[in-house]
């Protein structure tokens, strides 16, 4: 997987997440990314894991920010 494909995929995920409407949506994405990192994390490069972790942390921040 090339860096261009990774960045393109990350941008797709970013724009998808920006369009999430509910906390339930955010929870589902958090669960999916957790699962992906847990089940496929060893098949990814360190950079890919770091990018997904950064994305996961950002979604968690958005979730917590909108919790109240």
mmCIF file as Biopython writes it, N, C-alpha, C and O atoms, coordinates in Angstrom:
data_model
#
loop_
_atom_site.group_PDB
_atom_site.id
_atom_site.type_symbol
_atom_site.label_atom_id
_atom_site.label_alt_id
_atom_site.label_comp_id
_atom_site.label_asym_id
_atom_site.label_entity_id
_atom_site.label_seq_id
_atom_site.pdbx_PDB_ins_code
_atom_site.Cartn_x
_atom_site.Cartn_y
_atom_site.Cartn_z
_atom_site.occupancy
_atom_site.B_iso_or_equiv
_atom_site.auth_seq_id
_atom_site.auth_asym_id
_atom_site.pdbx_PDB_model_num
ATOM 1   N N  . UNK A ? 1  ? 0.855   -1.175 0.000  1.0 0.0 1  A 1 
ATOM 2   C CA . UNK A ? 1  ? 0.000   0.000  0.000  1.0 0.0 1  A 1 
ATOM 3   C C  . UNK A ? 1  ? 0.899   1.235  0.000  1.0 0.0 1  A 1 
ATOM 4   O O  . UNK A ? 1  ? 1.767   1.377  0.862  1.0 0.0 1  A 1 
ATOM 5   N N  . UNK A ? 2  ? 0.691   2.115  -0.955 1.0 0.0 2  A 1 
ATOM 6   C CA . UNK A ? 2  ? 1.534   3.297  -1.071 1.0 0.0 2  A 1 
ATOM 7   C C  . UNK A ? 2  ? 1.076   4.396  -0.116 1.0 0.0 2  A 1 
ATOM 8   O O  . UNK A ? 2  ? -0.041  4.361  0.401  1.0 0.0 2  A 1 
ATOM 9   N N  . UNK A ? 3  ? 1.941   5.357  0.104  1.0 0.0 3  A 1 
ATOM 10  C CA . UNK A ? 3  ? 1.608   6.481  0.980  1.0 0.0 3  A 1 
ATOM 11  C C  . UNK A ? 3  ? 0.459   7.296  0.407  1.0 0.0 3  A 1 
ATOM 12  O O  . UNK A ? 3  ? -0.350  7.840  1.158  1.0 0.0 3  A 1 
ATOM 13  N N  . UNK A ? 4  ? 0.379   7.387  -0.920 1.0 0.0 4  A 1 
ATOM 14  C CA . UNK A ? 4  ? -0.714  8.124  -1.542 1.0 0.0 4  A 1 
ATOM 15  C C  . UNK A ? 4  ? -2.042  7.444  -1.241 1.0 0.0 4  A 1 
ATOM 16  O O  . UNK A ? 4  ? -3.027  8.116  -0.933 1.0 0.0 4  A 1 
ATOM 17  N N  . UNK A ? 5  ? -2.079  6.112  -1.326 1.0 0.0 5  A 1 
ATOM 18  C CA . UNK A ? 5  ? -3.299  5.375  -1.019 1.0 0.0 5  A 1 
ATOM 19  C C  . UNK A ? 5  ? -3.679  5.546  0.452  1.0 0.0 5  A 1 
ATOM 20  O O  . UNK A ? 5  ? -4.853  5.703  0.785  1.0 0.0 5  A 1 
ATOM 21  N N  . UNK A ? 6  ? -2.682  5.514  1.318  1.0 0.0 6  A 1 
ATOM 22  C CA . UNK A ? 6  ? -2.943  5.677  2.752  1.0 0.0 6  A 1 
ATOM 23  C C  . UNK A ? 6  ? -3.513  7.065  3.026  1.0 0.0 6  A 1 
ATOM 24  O O  . UNK A ? 6  ? -4.508  7.208  3.736  1.0 0.0 6  A 1 
ATOM 25  N N  . UNK A ? 7  ? -2.873  8.088  2.454  1.0 0.0 7  A 1 
ATOM 26  C CA . UNK A ? 7  ? -3.349  9.452  2.673  1.0 0.0 7  A 1 
ATOM 27  C C  . UNK A ? 7  ? -4.733  9.651  2.074  1.0 0.0 7  A 1 
ATOM 28  O O  . UNK A ? 7  ? -5.576  10.327 2.664  1.0 0.0 7  A 1 
ATOM 29  N N  . UNK A ? 8  ? -4.970  9.069  0.912  1.0 0.0 8  A 1 
ATOM 30  C CA . UNK A ? 8  ? -6.280  9.169  0.283  1.0 0.0 8  A 1 
ATOM 31  C C  . UNK A ? 8  ? -7.332  8.499  1.166  1.0 0.0 8  A 1 
ATOM 32  O O  . UNK A ? 8  ? -8.421  9.037  1.363  1.0 0.0 8  A 1 
ATOM 33  N N  . UNK A ? 9  ? -6.998  7.328  1.693  1.0 0.0 9  A 1 
ATOM 34  C CA . UNK A ? 9  ? -7.918  6.630  2.589  1.0 0.0 9  A 1 
ATOM 35  C C  . UNK A ? 9  ? -8.159  7.407  3.866  1.0 0.0 9  A 1 
ATOM 36  O O  . UNK A ? 9  ? -9.286  7.470  4.359  1.0 0.0 9  A 1 
ATOM 37  N N  . UNK A ? 10 ? -7.098  8.002  4.404  1.0 0.0 10 A 1 
ATOM 38  C CA . UNK A ? 10 ? -7.242  8.792  5.631  1.0 0.0 10 A 1 
ATOM 39  C C  . UNK A ? 10 ? -8.137  10.001 5.386  1.0 0.0 10 A 1 
ATOM 40  O O  . UNK A ? 10 ? -8.956  10.355 6.234  1.0 0.0 10 A 1 
ATOM 41  N N  . UNK A ? 11 ? -7.980  10.632 4.227  1.0 0.0 11 A 1 
ATOM 42  C CA . UNK A ? 11 ? -8.835  11.780 3.907  1.0 0.0 11 A 1 
ATOM 43  C C  . UNK A ? 11 ? -10.288 11.349 3.742  1.0 0.0 11 A 1 
ATOM 44  O O  . UNK A ? 11 ? -11.200 12.048 4.183  1.0 0.0 11 A 1 
ATOM 45  N N  . UNK A ? 12 ? -10.501 10.207 3.112  1.0 0.0 12 A 1 
ATOM 46  C CA . UNK A ? 12 ? -11.865 9.691  2.967  1.0 0.0 12 A 1 
ATOM 47  C C  . UNK A ? 12 ? -12.493 9.467  4.339  1.0 0.0 12 A 1 
ATOM 48  O O  . UNK A ? 12 ? -13.644 9.835  4.574  1.0 0.0 12 A 1 
ATOM 49  N N  . UNK A ? 13 ? -11.729 8.864  5.234  1.0 0.0 13 A 1 
ATOM 50  C CA . UNK A ? 13 ? -12.233 8.614  6.586  1.0 0.0 13 A 1 
ATOM 51  C C  . UNK A ? 13 ? -12.492 9.941  7.299  1.0 0.0 13 A 1 
ATOM 52  O O  . UNK A ? 13 ? -13.509 10.098 7.975  1.0 0.0 13 A 1 
ATOM 53  N N  . UNK A ? 14 ? -11.578 10.887 7.147  1.0 0.0 14 A 1 
ATOM 54  C CA . UNK A ? 14 ? -11.726 12.195 7.786  1.0 0.0 14 A 1 
ATOM 55  C C  . UNK A ? 14 ? -13.031 12.865 7.344  1.0 0.0 14 A 1 
ATOM 56  O O  . UNK A ? 14 ? -13.802 13.338 8.179  1.0 0.0 14 A 1 
ATOM 57  N N  . UNK A ? 15 ? -13.272 12.904 6.040  1.0 0.0 15 A 1 
ATOM 58  C CA . UNK A ? 15 ? -14.487 13.558 5.550  1.0 0.0 15 A 1 
ATOM 59  C C  . UNK A ? 15 ? -15.737 12.787 5.958  1.0 0.0 15 A 1 
ATOM 60  O O  . UNK A ? 15 ? -16.783 13.387 6.203  1.0 0.0 15 A 1 
ATOM 61  N N  . UNK A ? 16 ? -15.636 11.464 6.033  1.0 0.0 16 A 1 
ATOM 62  C CA . UNK A ? 16 ? -16.758 10.664 6.498  1.0 0.0 16 A 1 
ATOM 63  C C  . UNK A ? 16 ? -17.070 10.998 7.958  1.0 0.0 16 A 1 
ATOM 64  O O  . UNK A ? 16 ? -18.231 11.186 8.323  1.0 0.0 16 A 1 
ATOM 65  N N  . UNK A ? 17 ? -16.050 11.070 8.770  1.0 0.0 17 A 1 
ATOM 66  C CA . UNK A ? 17 ? -16.242 11.335 10.194 1.0 0.0 17 A 1 
ATOM 67  C C  . UNK A ? 17 ? -16.774 12.740 10.414 1.0 0.0 17 A 1 
ATOM 68  O O  . UNK A ? 17 ? -17.601 12.965 11.298 1.0 0.0 17 A 1 
ATOM 69  N N  . UNK A ? 18 ? -16.299 13.685 9.611  1.0 0.0 18 A 1 
ATOM 70  C CA . UNK A ? 18 ? -16.799 15.048 9.742  1.0 0.0 18 A 1 
ATOM 71  C C  . UNK A ? 18 ? -18.303 15.113 9.500  1.0 0.0 18 A 1 
ATOM 72  O O  . UNK A ? 18 ? -18.974 16.013 10.005 1.0 0.0 18 A 1 
ATOM 73  N N  . UNK A ? 19 ? -18.836 14.169 8.735  1.0 0.0 19 A 1 
ATOM 74  C CA . UNK A ? 19 ? -20.254 14.181 8.421  1.0 0.0 19 A 1 
ATOM 75  C C  . UNK A ? 19 ? -21.085 13.369 9.418  1.0 0.0 19 A 1 
ATOM 76  O O  . UNK A ? 19 ? -22.303 13.271 9.264  1.0 0.0 19 A 1 
ATOM 77  N N  . UNK A ? 20 ? -20.457 12.797 10.419 1.0 0.0 20 A 1 
ATOM 78  C CA . UNK A ? 20 ? -21.212 12.010 11.391 1.0 0.0 20 A 1 
ATOM 79  C C  . UNK A ? 20 ? -22.195 12.899 12.133 1.0 0.0 20 A 1 
ATOM 80  O O  . UNK A ? 20 ? -21.884 14.029 12.509 1.0 0.0 20 A 1 
ATOM 81  N N  . UNK A ? 21 ? -23.370 12.367 12.330 1.0 0.0 21 A 1 
ATOM 82  C CA . UNK A ? 21 ? -24.426 13.177 12.922 1.0 0.0 21 A 1 
ATOM 83  C C  . UNK A ? 21 ? -24.675 12.889 14.392 1.0 0.0 21 A 1 
ATOM 84  O O  . UNK A ? 21 ? -25.198 13.750 15.099 1.0 0.0 21 A 1 
ATOM 85  N N  . UNK A ? 22 ? -24.329 11.740 14.859 1.0 0.0 22 A 1 
ATOM 86  C CA . UNK A ? 22 ? -24.708 11.392 16.229 1.0 0.0 22 A 1 
ATOM 87  C C  . UNK A ? 22 ? -23.542 10.796 17.004 1.0 0.0 22 A 1 
ATOM 88  O O  . UNK A ? 22 ? -22.531 10.378 16.440 1.0 0.0 22 A 1 
ATOM 89  N N  . UNK A ? 23 ? -23.722 10.774 18.295 1.0 0.0 23 A 1 
ATOM 90  C CA . UNK A ? 23 ? -22.744 10.147 19.170 1.0 0.0 23 A 1 
ATOM 91  C C  . UNK A ? 23 ? -22.681 8.648  18.897 1.0 0.0 23 A 1 
ATOM 92  O O  . UNK A ? 23 ? -21.622 8.033  19.023 1.0 0.0 23 A 1 
ATOM 93  N N  . UNK A ? 24 ? -23.808 8.067  18.526 1.0 0.0 24 A 1 
ATOM 94  C CA . UNK A ? 24 ? -23.833 6.642  18.202 1.0 0.0 24 A 1 
ATOM 95  C C  . UNK A ? 24 ? -22.929 6.361  17.003 1.0 0.0 24 A 1 
ATOM 96  O O  . UNK A ? 24 ? -22.209 5.363  16.975 1.0 0.0 24 A 1 
ATOM 97  N N  . UNK A ? 25 ? -22.975 7.251  16.015 1.0 0.0 25 A 1 
ATOM 98  C CA . UNK A ? 25 ? -22.086 7.108  14.859 1.0 0.0 25 A 1 
ATOM 99  C C  . UNK A ? 25 ? -20.629 7.136  15.307 1.0 0.0 25 A 1 
ATOM 100 O O  . UNK A ? 25 ? -19.826 6.307  14.881 1.0 0.0 25 A 1 
ATOM 101 N N  . UNK A ? 26 ? -20.299 8.080  16.154 1.0 0.0 26 A 1 
ATOM 102 C CA . UNK A ? 26 ? -18.920 8.192  16.642 1.0 0.0 26 A 1 
ATOM 103 C C  . UNK A ? 26 ? -18.525 6.936  17.421 1.0 0.0 26 A 1 
ATOM 104 O O  . UNK A ? 26 ? -17.414 6.431  17.262 1.0 0.0 26 A 1 
ATOM 105 N N  . UNK A ? 27 ? -19.430 6.434  18.259 1.0 0.0 27 A 1 
ATOM 106 C CA . UNK A ? 27 ? -19.144 5.213  19.016 1.0 0.0 27 A 1 
ATOM 107 C C  . UNK A ? 27 ? -18.871 4.044  18.077 1.0 0.0 27 A 1 
ATOM 108 O O  . UNK A ? 27 ? -17.949 3.262  18.309 1.0 0.0 27 A 1 
ATOM 109 N N  . UNK A ? 28 ? -19.659 3.923  17.031 1.0 0.0 28 A 1 
ATOM 110 C CA . UNK A ? 28 ? -19.473 2.822  16.087 1.0 0.0 28 A 1 
ATOM 111 C C  . UNK A ? 28 ? -18.138 2.921  15.362 1.0 0.0 28 A 1 
ATOM 112 O O  . UNK A ? 28 ? -17.482 1.905  15.130 1.0 0.0 28 A 1 
ATOM 113 N N  . UNK A ? 29 ? -17.728 4.135  15.002 1.0 0.0 29 A 1 
ATOM 114 C CA . UNK A ? 29 ? -16.436 4.320  14.340 1.0 0.0 29 A 1 
ATOM 115 C C  . UNK A ? 29 ? -15.305 4.008  15.311 1.0 0.0 29 A 1 
ATOM 116 O O  . UNK A ? 29 ? -14.308 3.399  14.923 1.0 0.0 29 A 1 
ATOM 117 N N  . UNK A ? 30 ? -15.447 4.415  16.555 1.0 0.0 30 A 1 
ATOM 118 C CA . UNK A ? 30 ? -14.437 4.110  17.572 1.0 0.0 30 A 1 
ATOM 119 C C  . UNK A ? 30 ? -14.282 2.598  17.709 1.0 0.0 30 A 1 
ATOM 120 O O  . UNK A ? 30 ? -13.162 2.086  17.730 1.0 0.0 30 A 1 
ATOM 121 N N  . UNK A ? 31 ? -15.398 1.887  17.801 1.0 0.0 31 A 1 
ATOM 122 C CA . UNK A ? 31 ? -15.348 0.423  17.916 1.0 0.0 31 A 1 
ATOM 123 C C  . UNK A ? 31 ? -14.697 -0.202 16.688 1.0 0.0 31 A 1 
ATOM 124 O O  . UNK A ? 31 ? -13.890 -1.123 16.809 1.0 0.0 31 A 1 
ATOM 125 N N  . UNK A ? 32 ? -15.049 0.300  15.507 1.0 0.0 32 A 1 
ATOM 126 C CA . UNK A ? 32 ? -14.504 -0.259 14.266 1.0 0.0 32 A 1 
ATOM 127 C C  . UNK A ? 32 ? -12.996 -0.037 14.172 1.0 0.0 32 A 1 
ATOM 128 O O  . UNK A ? 32 ? -12.253 -0.945 13.803 1.0 0.0 32 A 1 
ATOM 129 N N  . UNK A ? 33 ? -12.545 1.179  14.510 1.0 0.0 33 A 1 
ATOM 130 C CA . UNK A ? 33 ? -11.107 1.452  14.455 1.0 0.0 33 A 1 
ATOM 131 C C  . UNK A ? 33 ? -10.349 0.666  15.515 1.0 0.0 33 A 1 
ATOM 132 O O  . UNK A ? 33 ? -9.248  0.181  15.257 1.0 0.0 33 A 1 
ATOM 133 N N  . UNK A ? 34 ? -10.930 0.537  16.705 1.0 0.0 34 A 1 
ATOM 134 C CA . UNK A ? 34 ? -10.309 -0.295 17.743 1.0 0.0 34 A 1 
ATOM 135 C C  . UNK A ? 34 ? -10.141 -1.730 17.242 1.0 0.0 34 A 1 
ATOM 136 O O  . UNK A ? 34 ? -9.083  -2.339 17.402 1.0 0.0 34 A 1 
ATOM 137 N N  . UNK A ? 35 ? -11.204 -2.257 16.633 1.0 0.0 35 A 1 
ATOM 138 C CA . UNK A ? 35 ? -11.155 -3.618 16.107 1.0 0.0 35 A 1 
ATOM 139 C C  . UNK A ? 35 ? -10.093 -3.736 15.017 1.0 0.0 35 A 1 
ATOM 140 O O  . UNK A ? 35 ? -9.309  -4.685 15.014 1.0 0.0 35 A 1 
ATOM 141 N N  . UNK A ? 36 ? -10.066 -2.784 14.100 1.0 0.0 36 A 1 
ATOM 142 C CA . UNK A ? 36 ? -9.097  -2.808 13.012 1.0 0.0 36 A 1 
ATOM 143 C C  . UNK A ? 36 ? -7.673  -2.790 13.551 1.0 0.0 36 A 1 
ATOM 144 O O  . UNK A ? 36 ? -6.827  -3.568 13.110 1.0 0.0 36 A 1 
ATOM 145 N N  . UNK A ? 37 ? -7.412  -1.911 14.498 1.0 0.0 37 A 1 
ATOM 146 C CA . UNK A ? 37 ? -6.067  -1.835 15.067 1.0 0.0 37 A 1 
ATOM 147 C C  . UNK A ? 37 ? -5.708  -3.101 15.826 1.0 0.0 37 A 1 
ATOM 148 O O  . UNK A ? 37 ? -4.559  -3.543 15.790 1.0 0.0 37 A 1 
ATOM 149 N N  . UNK A ? 38 ? -6.685  -3.691 16.516 1.0 0.0 38 A 1 
ATOM 150 C CA . UNK A ? 38 ? -6.420  -4.899 17.295 1.0 0.0 38 A 1 
ATOM 151 C C  . UNK A ? 38 ? -6.220  -6.105 16.380 1.0 0.0 38 A 1 
ATOM 152 O O  . UNK A ? 38 ? -5.307  -6.904 16.592 1.0 0.0 38 A 1 
ATOM 153 N N  . UNK A ? 39 ? -7.072  -6.235 15.364 1.0 0.0 39 A 1 
ATOM 154 C CA . UNK A ? 39 ? -7.032  -7.441 14.543 1.0 0.0 39 A 1 
ATOM 155 C C  . UNK A ? 39 ? -6.036  -7.367 13.386 1.0 0.0 39 A 1 
ATOM 156 O O  . UNK A ? 39 ? -5.482  -8.391 12.988 1.0 0.0 39 A 1 
ATOM 157 N N  . UNK A ? 40 ? -5.804  -6.187 12.848 1.0 0.0 40 A 1 
ATOM 158 C CA . UNK A ? 40 ? -4.931  -6.049 11.679 1.0 0.0 40 A 1 
ATOM 159 C C  . UNK A ? 40 ? -3.703  -5.187 11.945 1.0 0.0 40 A 1 
ATOM 160 O O  . UNK A ? 40 ? -2.900  -4.953 11.042 1.0 0.0 40 A 1 
ATOM 161 N N  . UNK A ? 41 ? -3.556  -4.721 13.162 1.0 0.0 41 A 1 
ATOM 162 C CA . UNK A ? 41 ? -2.470  -3.804 13.486 1.0 0.0 41 A 1 
ATOM 163 C C  . UNK A ? 41 ? -1.088  -4.345 13.189 1.0 0.0 41 A 1 
ATOM 164 O O  . UNK A ? 41 ? -0.191  -3.587 12.821 1.0 0.0 41 A 1 
ATOM 165 N N  . UNK A ? 42 ? -0.905  -5.644 13.345 1.0 0.0 42 A 1 
ATOM 166 C CA . UNK A ? 42 ? 0.416   -6.214 13.099 1.0 0.0 42 A 1 
ATOM 167 C C  . UNK A ? 42 ? 0.734   -6.293 11.613 1.0 0.0 42 A 1 
ATOM 168 O O  . UNK A ? 42 ? 1.899   -6.413 11.234 1.0 0.0 42 A 1 
ATOM 169 N N  . UNK A ? 43 ? -0.294  -6.226 10.769 1.0 0.0 43 A 1 
ATOM 170 C CA . UNK A ? 43 ? -0.089  -6.248 9.321  1.0 0.0 43 A 1 
ATOM 171 C C  . UNK A ? 43 ? 0.188   -4.858 8.757  1.0 0.0 43 A 1 
ATOM 172 O O  . UNK A ? 43 ? 0.467   -4.716 7.566  1.0 0.0 43 A 1 
ATOM 173 N N  . UNK A ? 44 ? 0.115   -3.847 9.594  1.0 0.0 44 A 1 
ATOM 174 C CA . UNK A ? 44 ? 0.300   -2.462 9.157  1.0 0.0 44 A 1 
ATOM 175 C C  . UNK A ? 44 ? 1.698   -1.972 9.509  1.0 0.0 44 A 1 
ATOM 176 O O  . UNK A ? 44 ? 2.353   -2.488 10.415 1.0 0.0 44 A 1 
ATOM 177 N N  . UNK A ? 45 ? 2.129   -0.969 8.772  1.0 0.0 45 A 1 
ATOM 178 C CA . UNK A ? 45 ? 3.408   -0.343 9.118  1.0 0.0 45 A 1 
ATOM 179 C C  . UNK A ? 45 ? 3.209   0.511  10.373 1.0 0.0 45 A 1 
ATOM 180 O O  . UNK A ? 45 ? 2.084   0.786  10.789 1.0 0.0 45 A 1 
ATOM 181 N N  . UNK A ? 46 ? 4.306   0.909  10.945 1.0 0.0 46 A 1 
ATOM 182 C CA . UNK A ? 46 ? 4.250   1.763  12.135 1.0 0.0 46 A 1 
ATOM 183 C C  . UNK A ? 46 ? 3.534   3.080  11.819 1.0 0.0 46 A 1 
ATOM 184 O O  . UNK A ? 46 ? 2.779   3.600  12.640 1.0 0.0 46 A 1 
ATOM 185 N N  . UNK A ? 47 ? 3.781   3.604  10.627 1.0 0.0 47 A 1 
ATOM 186 C CA . UNK A ? 47 ? 3.143   4.859  10.225 1.0 0.0 47 A 1 
ATOM 187 C C  . UNK A ? 47 ? 1.625   4.681  10.077 1.0 0.0 47 A 1 
ATOM 188 O O  . UNK A ? 47 ? 0.854   5.541  10.502 1.0 0.0 47 A 1 
ATOM 189 N N  . UNK A ? 48 ? 1.211   3.586  9.487  1.0 0.0 48 A 1 
ATOM 190 C CA . UNK A ? 48 ? -0.225  3.329  9.334  1.0 0.0 48 A 1 
ATOM 191 C C  . UNK A ? 48 ? -0.908  3.228  10.693 1.0 0.0 48 A 1 
ATOM 192 O O  . UNK A ? 48 ? -1.979  3.798  10.901 1.0 0.0 48 A 1 
ATOM 193 N N  . UNK A ? 49 ? -0.282  2.497  11.619 1.0 0.0 49 A 1 
ATOM 194 C CA . UNK A ? 49 ? -0.845  2.374  12.970 1.0 0.0 49 A 1 
ATOM 195 C C  . UNK A ? 49 ? -0.904  3.733  13.662 1.0 0.0 49 A 1 
ATOM 196 O O  . UNK A ? 49 ? -1.885  4.049  14.334 1.0 0.0 49 A 1 
ATOM 197 N N  . UNK A ? 50 ? 0.144   4.533  13.496 1.0 0.0 50 A 1 
ATOM 198 C CA . UNK A ? 50 ? 0.179   5.856  14.125 1.0 0.0 50 A 1 
ATOM 199 C C  . UNK A ? 50 ? -0.933  6.744  13.564 1.0 0.0 50 A 1 
ATOM 200 O O  . UNK A ? 50 ? -1.594  7.466  14.311 1.0 0.0 50 A 1 
ATOM 201 N N  . UNK A ? 51 ? -1.136  6.689  12.249 1.0 0.0 51 A 1 
ATOM 202 C CA . UNK A ? 51 ? -2.193  7.495  11.642 1.0 0.0 51 A 1 
ATOM 203 C C  . UNK A ? 51 ? -3.567  7.070  12.126 1.0 0.0 51 A 1 
ATOM 204 O O  . UNK A ? 51 ? -4.410  7.916  12.427 1.0 0.0 51 A 1 
ATOM 205 N N  . UNK A ? 52 ? -3.799  5.771  12.203 1.0 0.0 52 A 1 
ATOM 206 C CA . UNK A ? 52 ? -5.093  5.297  12.691 1.0 0.0 52 A 1 
ATOM 207 C C  . UNK A ? 52 ? -5.292  5.633  14.164 1.0 0.0 52 A 1 
ATOM 208 O O  . UNK A ? 52 ? -6.398  5.971  14.587 1.0 0.0 52 A 1 
ATOM 209 N N  . UNK A ? 53 ? -4.214  5.539  14.942 1.0 0.0 53 A 1 
ATOM 210 C CA . UNK A ? 53 ? -4.310  5.918  16.353 1.0 0.0 53 A 1 
ATOM 211 C C  . UNK A ? 53 ? -4.623  7.395  16.509 1.0 0.0 53 A 1 
ATOM 212 O O  . UNK A ? 53 ? -5.419  7.775  17.367 1.0 0.0 53 A 1 
ATOM 213 N N  . UNK A ? 54 ? -4.000  8.230  15.685 1.0 0.0 54 A 1 
ATOM 214 C CA . UNK A ? 54 ? -4.282  9.667  15.735 1.0 0.0 54 A 1 
ATOM 215 C C  . UNK A ? 54 ? -5.741  9.929  15.377 1.0 0.0 54 A 1 
ATOM 216 O O  . UNK A ? 54 ? -6.412  10.728 16.030 1.0 0.0 54 A 1 
ATOM 217 N N  . UNK A ? 55 ? -6.221  9.264  14.352 1.0 0.0 55 A 1 
ATOM 218 C CA . UNK A ? 55 ? -7.619  9.416  13.952 1.0 0.0 55 A 1 
ATOM 219 C C  . UNK A ? 55 ? -8.556  8.939  15.053 1.0 0.0 55 A 1 
ATOM 220 O O  . UNK A ? 55 ? -9.550  9.596  15.362 1.0 0.0 55 A 1 
ATOM 221 N N  . UNK A ? 56 ? -8.237  7.807  15.636 1.0 0.0 56 A 1 
ATOM 222 C CA . UNK A ? 56 ? -9.048  7.272  16.730 1.0 0.0 56 A 1 
ATOM 223 C C  . UNK A ? 56 ? -9.084  8.238  17.913 1.0 0.0 56 A 1 
ATOM 224 O O  . UNK A ? 56 ? -10.144 8.467  18.496 1.0 0.0 56 A 1 
ATOM 225 N N  . UNK A ? 57 ? -7.942  8.798  18.264 1.0 0.0 57 A 1 
ATOM 226 C CA . UNK A ? 57 ? -7.895  9.746  19.375 1.0 0.0 57 A 1 
ATOM 227 C C  . UNK A ? 57 ? -8.709  11.001 19.077 1.0 0.0 57 A 1 
ATOM 228 O O  . UNK A ? 57 ? -9.378  11.538 19.959 1.0 0.0 57 A 1 
ATOM 229 N N  . UNK A ? 58 ? -8.649  11.463 17.832 1.0 0.0 58 A 1 
ATOM 230 C CA . UNK A ? 58 ? -9.419  12.647 17.446 1.0 0.0 58 A 1 
ATOM 231 C C  . UNK A ? 58 ? -10.920 12.373 17.556 1.0 0.0 58 A 1 
ATOM 232 O O  . UNK A ? 58 ? -11.674 13.215 18.045 1.0 0.0 58 A 1 
ATOM 233 N N  . UNK A ? 59 ? -11.351 11.198 17.103 1.0 0.0 59 A 1 
ATOM 234 C CA . UNK A ? 59 ? -12.775 10.850 17.193 1.0 0.0 59 A 1 
ATOM 235 C C  . UNK A ? 59 ? -13.199 10.742 18.652 1.0 0.0 59 A 1 
ATOM 236 O O  . UNK A ? 59 ? -14.289 11.183 19.020 1.0 0.0 59 A 1 
ATOM 237 N N  . UNK A ? 60 ? -12.353 10.166 19.470 1.0 0.0 60 A 1 
ATOM 238 C CA . UNK A ? 60 ? -12.665 10.078 20.900 1.0 0.0 60 A 1 
ATOM 239 C C  . UNK A ? 60 ? -12.787 11.468 21.517 1.0 0.0 60 A 1 
ATOM 240 O O  . UNK A ? 60 ? -13.671 11.708 22.340 1.0 0.0 60 A 1 
ATOM 241 N N  . UNK A ? 61 ? -11.906 12.380 21.124 1.0 0.0 61 A 1 
ATOM 242 C CA . UNK A ? 61 ? -12.016 13.771 21.610 1.0 0.0 61 A 1 
ATOM 243 C C  . UNK A ? 61 ? -13.335 14.399 21.175 1.0 0.0 61 A 1 
ATOM 244 O O  . UNK A ? 61 ? -14.008 15.047 21.976 1.0 0.0 61 A 1 
ATOM 245 N N  . UNK A ? 62 ? -13.709 14.209 19.902 1.0 0.0 62 A 1 
ATOM 246 C CA . UNK A ? 62 ? -14.976 14.732 19.403 1.0 0.0 62 A 1 
ATOM 247 C C  . UNK A ? 62 ? -16.148 14.112 20.148 1.0 0.0 62 A 1 
ATOM 248 O O  . UNK A ? 62 ? -17.121 14.796 20.468 1.0 0.0 62 A 1 
ATOM 249 N N  . UNK A ? 63 ? -16.055 12.849 20.415 1.0 0.0 63 A 1 
ATOM 250 C CA . UNK A ? 63 ? -17.110 12.152 21.152 1.0 0.0 63 A 1 
ATOM 251 C C  . UNK A ? 63 ? -17.248 12.764 22.556 1.0 0.0 63 A 1 
ATOM 252 O O  . UNK A ? 63 ? -18.350 13.096 22.992 1.0 0.0 63 A 1 
ATOM 253 N N  . UNK A ? 64 ? -16.126 12.905 23.244 1.0 0.0 64 A 1 
ATOM 254 C CA . UNK A ? 64 ? -16.159 13.457 24.607 1.0 0.0 64 A 1 
ATOM 255 C C  . UNK A ? 64 ? -16.607 14.922 24.607 1.0 0.0 64 A 1 
ATOM 256 O O  . UNK A ? 64 ? -17.321 15.353 25.512 1.0 0.0 64 A 1 
ATOM 257 N N  . UNK A ? 65 ? -16.194 15.674 23.608 1.0 0.0 65 A 1 
ATOM 258 C CA . UNK A ? 65 ? -16.578 17.080 23.515 1.0 0.0 65 A 1 
ATOM 259 C C  . UNK A ? 65 ? -18.090 17.226 23.333 1.0 0.0 65 A 1 
ATOM 260 O O  . UNK A ? 65 ? -18.691 18.170 23.845 1.0 0.0 65 A 1 
ATOM 261 N N  . UNK A ? 66 ? -18.693 16.304 22.616 1.0 0.0 66 A 1 
ATOM 262 C CA . UNK A ? 66 ? -20.127 16.384 22.327 1.0 0.0 66 A 1 
ATOM 263 C C  . UNK A ? 66 ? -20.971 15.526 23.271 1.0 0.0 66 A 1 
ATOM 264 O O  . UNK A ? 66 ? -22.177 15.380 23.074 1.0 0.0 66 A 1 
ATOM 265 N N  . UNK A ? 67 ? -20.336 14.966 24.287 1.0 0.0 67 A 1 
ATOM 266 C CA . UNK A ? 67 ? -21.043 14.062 25.198 1.0 0.0 67 A 1 
ATOM 267 C C  . UNK A ? 67 ? -22.088 14.777 26.023 1.0 0.0 67 A 1 
ATOM 268 O O  . UNK A ? 67 ? -23.152 14.215 26.284 1.0 0.0 67 A 1 
ATOM 269 N N  . UNK A ? 68 ? -21.821 15.980 26.435 1.0 0.0 68 A 1 
ATOM 270 C CA . UNK A ? 68 ? -22.737 16.697 27.330 1.0 0.0 68 A 1 
ATOM 271 C C  . UNK A ? 68 ? -23.743 17.508 26.582 1.0 0.0 68 A 1 
ATOM 272 O O  . UNK A ? 68 ? -24.582 18.169 27.193 1.0 0.0 68 A 1 
#
